[in-house]
Amino acid sequence: MANYSIFALARNALQRHRNWPQAWRSPQPRASYDAVIVGGGGHGLATAYYLAKLHGMRNIAVLEKGWIGGGNTGRNTTIVRSNYLNPESAAIYDHALKLWEGLSQELNFNVMFSQRGVINLAHDEGEARELRRRIYANQLAGVDAEWVTPTQLGELCPILNLDPNMRYPVLGGTLQRRAGTARHDAVAWGYARGADRLGVHIIENCEVTGLIIRDGRVEGVHTNRGEIRTPKIGVVAAGHSSVLAAMAGIRLPLDSHPLQALVSEPIKPVMPTVIMSNKVHAYMSQSDKGELVIGAGIDPYNSYAQRGSLPVIEETIRAVVELYPITSRLKMMRQWAGIVDICPDASPIISATPVDGLYFNCGWGTGGFKATPGSGHLFAHTLAKDAAHAINAPFALERFYSGALVAEHGAAAVAH
Amino acid sequence: MLLLECPWCGPRSEEEFSCGGEGHIVRPLNPDELDDAAWGDYVFMRRNAKGVHFERWRHAHGCGRWFNVARSTVSHEILAVYRVGDDKPKVAP
């Protein structure tokens, strides 16, 4: 399959764009594979890509119950950053950020990664101290972070309300300049195309309905398209992780909740960066199309329905209108929800399980998108070597028995 | 949006309530004898059911009392409301 390039674009333009090849095939599932990835979101596709590219496992399949880019990969607010508090987290998220920086070249697919910076606002003295502590922790861990004053914030983002008489006045914030946004579904498409070019089977509309386990070892999966034998299964199913785990008789420390987001009608550029606020719970950026992309919180109760309730949206909109008064007359075009798997310590799980050959990559909760390349890279290592990479070793299931939790509620941004 | 029926106050909007997560998780009666695996299971591991979910709610902005709800996590349909200490009701998924 040809590379995408300016020459390919010109050639295809002359052919009126009728002859672009399909970005990935739609193969019939084989009877068996060396490994099967359950879940064709960004993380699952990245896992398959790195398994094929770095570990030489080409006879593998990604099983997706819906279509590529139809789950949380296409439902998040596209923010990428690595300014987490604990060294373990800084290591895993910055590993991902470094991969983001070369991803478009790596995949020959423009993922529109834009390092426009991410700002976290402080609205009271306690929060300002907490955020400063996070800056120092980031700097010690080798992650770029700096403090910005209200004056600097006004220069960075003129539409931000800096009125000191606001109910929650802005006292300053943290800025990670290497952070930013990426085109979320391009990431899934890019990894799908990349994995497909290495021989990986991407099988859409294929739902896993059961796991075949004998003598404590996985032997395959039952799907709505028949049985597939495999000695190795990597589950990357986000909000449905507990459902897959239950098929193996395992419980996970996860609760599934809807996480909502919404976008406004497109307007001219007003927002050159990403601004998040934990306190009033609003985060916003502007897409290249001009829509303001707004992230809301999770609904407080467990749900597998990909829709959220109105009170959560109302609370976020209240905060957005207060922080950015120009948005008060904007119309919102779309509102949606994705089902996220919330972990008690707001950190992910990349881990083996009590069943031989069965691995889980889950618990990314409200913040998985930013980790997509790193998560796939590390999970591929874990699957191929049957052992955790040093970076994801602290994120094993074992931590819920040893007590070595990696608490990231402050840095996770969305209230858990 | 949910319309929950508080056993004491009647039907109210979900905004008056706070959700306490999965119910019927019984604290072990023999804490001294539990190993790390048993503690981990009790403290962290959850069913997180897709379908009927038995969960605790509190009428936080009302009478303040806890109660149990059986609810579908797929359709959000409230299948039963029952008091703390009652057994799980039999409900069709």
Interface residues (C-beta under 8 A of the other chain):
Chain A: H240 S242 V243 A246 R251 L252 P253 L254 D255 S256 P300 Y301 N302 S303 Y304 A305 S309 L310 P311 P344 F400 Y401 S402 G403
Chain B: M1 L2 E14 E15 S18 C19 G21 E22 D36 A37 W39 G40 D41 V43 F44 M45 R46 R47 N48 A49 K50 H53 E55 R71 T73 V74 S75 H76
